[in-house]
Amino acid sequence: MLTRRELLKTTAAGSAVALTSGFPMPAIAQNAAIKLGYVSPQTGPLAAFGEADSFVIDAFLTAAKAKGLNYEIIVKDSQSNPNRAAEVAKQLIVDDEVNLMLVASTPETTNPVATTAEAEGMPCISTVAPWQPWFIGQQGNPGDPASWKPFDYAFHFFWGLEDVIAVFTNMWAQVGTNKKVGGLFPNDGDGNAWGDKVVGFPPVLEKMGYSLNDPGRYQNMTDDFSAQINAFKAGQCEIITGVVIPPDFTTFWNQAKQQGFVPKVASIGKALLFPQAVEALGNAGHNLSSEVWWSPSHPFKSSLTGETSAEVAAAFTKTTGRPWTQPIGFAHALFELAVDALTRAEDPTDGDAVAAAIAATRLDTLVGPIAWDGKGLPPFAAKNIAKTPLVGGQWRLKDGGGYDLVITDNKTAPNIPTGGTMEAIA
């Protein structure tokens, strides 16, 4: 069976294969809806990343209709499973004939969807995964930089490991420690990248005078972290870092408390992004820290609605009754970018035209300015990555119950205001 890319190329060469057999060129000209495919983890251990999807999509469709735009969004749940993510991506391309693929949240979802889209010649915009595991993880030989190639249809926007390392170490410098760090790195796309001895935390921490105690990769959904806790206690680690799925950090932190291990600082990616994950720890979540990619304090507005970050966060809470969560901003920005690129594309049914429009993007979004201009990136990633700002924050218990996420470091993005300084856990 021909892939979408092969079908388009064959048609362009004058083949007898009709484009209308799989991908109807006249659809939008006939006032049919532009179809957006959207994949995210709405169930499974990564479901917290998809918590705001319904709110964002409903708000987008309302805003689009008010502007006279005709969009259809076909949503697929990756179920936090890479194989499922690839499967539903193929369905969206082949069966649903979407015009643009959008995907969010962790390499386990973004990578298989982007890889499938690239192979099929389907333009794709992805987010909410550090750029290194996204870009390097999709290369045929991730261990051989000389073989790495740019993508033609897959585009990604987010921050990189260099940014989260800078944010975490900036926060740690505010608390007096012995600079001994325990690493929690699972055997998945994020964990392998964060713990990598070339592109991850180890070489940077060593240069900065930190010693990293890395007990090795563990499997997600582990129910016993005694080996890691014993290693951190033996190594006198006063700092804990890593990139952990929410249920695993709950297990680790509860077991650490039970076994008498309380570091001065715990800066954890992924698991500590979400208020419900911190609230699950009871009072034990106080002063845990994480990276902050988006918050009501971010000084950005939606290009689609003109709403500020604070207004969008407040609307989420009013609509759902739940605290705001960081993926709101990036899910919203995905749809901003989709409208912008499809509006500028010479033909929104032509994958090459849409990919060219994405590459030429210069858009101020709810998460900041987005441009695939190569700034702050190595040459091999310059075509496909657009970087976004990152700051650091700490969860603080509120007097009336629940938690606030207070931004405690903004050295990497001074235009995003802080709300306090770092405090030791104990």
Secondary structure, DSSP 8 states (H G I E B T S, - for coil): ---HHHHHHHHHTT-S--GGGTS-TTTGGGT--EEEEEEE--SSTTGGGGTTHHHHHHHHHHHHHHTT--EEEEEEE-TT-HHHHHHHHHHHHHTS--SEEEEESSHHHHHHHHHHHHHHT--EEEESS-HHHHHHHTSSSTT-GGG----SSEEEE---HHHHHHHHHHHHTTS----EEEEE-BSSHHHHHHT-TTTSHHHHHHHTT-EEE----B-TT-S--HHHHHHHHHTT--EEEEEE-HHHHHHHHHHHHHTT---SEEEEEEGGG-HHHHHTTGGGGTT-EEEES--TTS--B-TTT--BHHHHHHHHHHHHSS---THHHHHHHHHHHHHHHHHHSS-TT-HHHHHHHHHT-EEEETTEEEE-S-TTS-GGGTTTEE----EEEEEEE-TTSSEEEEEEE-TT-TTS----------
